């Protein structure tokens, strides 16, 4: 069980000796660096245009830094292991200072923005969000620099159910699969028997189902077995404590609703209105997360989740007060990893081939030996 507990910690492989074994030995990119940039532009334009069409979204400006006192920064989990970059703005000789944080994700800000931009039911927004997550281990698909299409959509109370969540996930998958088809028309060399394409359909499973299938495996190994079998899955119910005494993965208490009681199609009791899309990456031969999303907490479930995590003091923040007092809309939302998506659709071995950020010398040397062109 100790492995299961350790698996709840921050993401990343955590060992460069292990990473060197994992990265492919006979890798050759299907696109050169210039073609890669052209393909990224094609994918980005397609996904943004079709995301707006499928979910009725408009693009809005998103902050890079936020005021600490607002409480809108994303802490990503509930154990405090991943904290934001914070700095003091002395401003006016410290007469009117601001303590600011670099965003880790725009999850909470987006929900507040729905009200700011006057969104009605069925309307929403998306952002081209850039963030810094300094506590990630820097491996082949985690970097300190994060780019996401963060989106949020106003819903009704009646839509707070698994059926509606599933409908939205299927629309997202339609966009991602369509993007793959689109870019392969421009660069036909991306269609190859060596690396299979994404499956046409997602397989939907609950975290409880996956635990039943592999009760002795920690979470990442359970996910690996599932995506290896199905190619692409959506896992419901991430955050609620499962029957083995551990949640599938730790989730923050104040955005996705992971506490609410639900029911499986065959009538079994479940929990949670959120989940992740994971796919099998045939290049790295590993699980690959593309998006995390969910129906957001309402006033009741926010209190329940804050109580479970021992963070009721968060109720002092304006964001949390706005939920408690029903001052911002009910919503569904998520974040689609941009570089993560480019990496898997363009069949790359390393996220550094599609985004520019900082990497330790040891990782750059490993990639050079493996014929992996990491951007600098």
N, C-alpha and C positions, 0 to 999 in steps of 0.2 A: 504493500500500500504506500510505502514511502515514495516510490516512483510516481504514483498517481498524484501525490501532493506536490512533488517537485515539478511535475508537468503543468501545474497551474501558474507557474512563474512566468515572467516576461518572455517574449518570443525570441526565436533564434536558436541555432544549433549550439552555440556556446563554446566551441572548441575548434581551432583552426586545423589541428591534425585530423579531426573527424571530417571537417569540411573538405579538406584536400582529397579524402577518399571518396566523398560523395560526388564532387564535380566530375562531369564526364571526361573520359580519357582521350577519346577520338573525336573531339568536338570541332566542327567547322560551321561558322554562321552561314545561314542561307542568304543573308543580305550583308553587303559591305556597310561600313559606317555611314556613308552618304545615303545609300538606299534606305538604311534603317531610319534616318531622320525623315526622309520623304514618306515612308510607311507610317511613322508615328503621326505625322500631320494628317494623313488620310484617315487613320483610325480615330484620331481625336475629333476631327470634323464630323465624321459619320456618327460616332457615339453621342456627341453632344446634341447634334441635330435630331437624332432619333429618340434619345432619352426625353427630349422636350415633347416630341410628338406623342410618344406612348403614355407619358404620365402628365401631360399638360403643364409643363414647367417653363419658367423663364430664367435666364441667367441673371444673377445679381452679384454685386461686389461683396467680397468677404474679407474680414480683418485678418491680418498677420499677427497683430498683438492685441491683447485685451486687458482691461483693468482687472486687477486681482479681486477687487471688491464686488465685481459683477457676478462672480461665481459661474461664468459661462464657459470657462475652459474645461477641456475634457481630460479626466484623469484615467481614462481607458480601462481601468479595472477597479477593484475595491480594496486591494491590499496596500496601496500607497507605494508600490515598487517603481512606478514610472511617473516622475514628477516633471513639470514643465520648466523650461528655461525662464528665469525671472530676473528682472532688473529694475533699478530705481531711476526715475526721471526727476531730477532735482527741481527743474522748472521754477523760474522766478525766485532764484536763490533759496529754494526749499520752502517758500511761502505757500505754494500751491503744487505740491509734488504729486506724482502718480507712481504707484507700484504696478508695473506691467508684466505680463507674461506672454511669451511666444505661444501661439496656439498649438495644441497637440492634435486637435481635430475641431471642426466647427459644429459638432453635434448639437450642443445646447444653443449656440448662437443662432443656428438656422431656425429653430422653433420660435425664438423670440422675433426673428426677422419676418416670419409669416405675418405677424401682426403689424410690424413696421411697414411692410409693403402692401398691406391691405388684402391679403389673400383670402378668398372665399373657399367653401367646401369644393373639392375637386380641382383646386388650383394649387400650384406649388412653385418651388424655386430650385435651382441648382447653382453650385459655385465651383470654380476651378481653384480648389483649396490647396495651399502649400503650408506645410507645418514642419516642426522640428520635434523629434522624439529622441532625446539624448540618451535614454536608458536602454535602447535596443542593442542587442549584440549584432554586429555588422557582419552578415554572412552573404549568401547568394541571393536571398530575396527579402532581406531586411536592411534598411539603411536609416541613418539619422534624419535624412530628408524624406519627407512624405508628401506625395501629391495625390489628391483624391478628387473625384467628382462627388461632392457632398450634396445630397438632395433632400428635400422635405416637402411633404404634400399634406394639405388639410383634409381631414376625414371627419366622418360623423361618429357618434358613439356606437351606432349600430354596425359600423364597419370594423370595430375592434374585435376581430375574430380570425381564426386560422384560415377560413375560406378566402377572405379578402386578402390577407397576407400572401397566400399562395398565388392569387391572381396577379398581384403586383410583382412577385418574384418571377413569374413566368414572362411578364412583359420585359423585365430587365434581361432575362436570358435571351429573349428574342432579339434584343438590341445587340448583346455581346456576340451571339452567334452570327447575326447579320453583319457585324463588323468584320468578323473573320472571313466570311464569304466575299465581302467588298474588297478587302485588301488583297486577297488571293487573285482577284481579277486583274489588279494592277501589277502584282508581283507573283506570277504563276509558280515560281520556284518554291514558294511557301507551301504548296500542296505536294506532299511527298509521303511515300509509304513508310519512310523511316520514322516520321513523327506523326501519329494520327491526329486528325482534327478534333475539335471539341464535339461531343455528342449532340445530336439534334435536340434531345430532351433532357431535362434535369430529373434526377431521382430525389424524391422528398422522403426524409427520414427524421424521426425524433431522436434527440439525444438519448432518451430511455431505450429506444429500439437498438441503437448502436451499442449501448452498454450491454443489453441482453445478448447481442451477437458475439461480443468480445469482452466478457466480464472481467477478465484478468489483465487486460491491456490498459495502459495509461492512455489518456485522451488522444495525443498526437498519433500513437500507433493504431488506435481504433480508426481514426480518420484516414490514415494511410491505407488500411485494409479496405475501407469502404470506397474511397475514390479510385483505388486500383481496380476494384470490381466494376464500378458503375461509370467511371469516367468523369462524372460531374454530379454533385449532390447539393441539396439544400438541407441543412441540419436545423430543425426547430428546437426551441427551448434551451437556450444557452444562458446559464446563470443560476438556475434553480438547482438546489442540492438533489442529486439523484440517489437511487436506492443503495449505492455503495458508500454513501456518506460524503461524496465530493460533487461539486458542480462539474459539468462538462468543461467549462472554462470560467474563470472569474470575469464578471461583468460589472461595470459601475452601476450604482443603484438609481441614477437619476436621469437616464434617457430611455433605453429599451425597457419594455415591460416583460420581465422574466418570472414574475411571481403569480400572475393571474392563472386561475384554473381553466384548463381547456379539456377537450375530449378528442381522442384519436378517431379515425374513421370507423374503427371497429368497437368504439365505445369505451376504451380504456381512459382513465383519468391521467391527464398530463398537465404540464405547466409551461407558460411562456408564449409570447407573441412575437418572437424575434428569431434570428438565425443567421447562418453564414452560407455563402456559396463557395464550395471548394471544388477544385478540379485536379485531375491527374496531369502533371507536367511530364510529358514523355521524354523531354531532353534531360532533365535532372532526375527523372524517375522518383519524384516525391510529390506529396500533397502540396497544393498551391492554393492559398486563399485569395479570392478576388474581391469579395464584398461582405461587409457585415451590416445588417439592417434590422429594422423591427418597428412594430407599432409602439409608440412612446407611452410612457407612464401617464396616468391621470392622477388626480389629487389623492385618491385612495391608495393606489398601488405605489405611488412615490413614497408615502408615509410608511407603508409596509416594508418596502425595500430598504429605506434608510434605517428603519428599526432593525432589520435583519443584519445589516452591515455595521450597525453601531455608529451611524453618521447622521443622527437626527439634528446635530448642530448645523448641518447644511441648510436647514430650513430658514436660516437668517438671511440667505442670499436672495437678491431680487429675482433671479431666474426661478428658484424654488418657490418663492412666494407667489409668483405669477401663475405657476401650475396649481398650487393649493387654492388660490382665489379665483381660478378659472378665467384668468385674464389673457391667456394665450390659447390658440386653437389646439384641439386634439389633432394628432398628426401621425404619419408614418414616414420614416426616412432612413437613410443609410449613407455609406461611403463606399464608392467603387475605386479601388486602387488603380490609378492611371498607369504607373510604371509596371505594376503587377500584371495588368491586363495586356499592355504592350509586350511584356516579356513572354507570356504564354502564347499569344496569338502569333507573334513573330518568331516563336520557337527559339528563344534565347536561353543560354545557360546561366546568365547572371543579370541581375537587375541593373548593374552598373553599365550594361551595354545600351540601356535605353534612358538612363537619367544620370545627371552629373552631380556628384556629391563628394564627400570625403571618405577615404578608405585607408585602413592601416597598411603599412608597407608590406607586412606579411601576406595580406590578402591579394595585393596587387602582384606580388611575386608568384603566388600560386596561380592566379589567372593567366599570367604571362606564359607560364609553363604549360598551361592547359589550352593555349591558343584562344583565350577569351579576351576580347578587346574591351577593356573597361575604360569608359570615358573619363577624362580629367579636365 
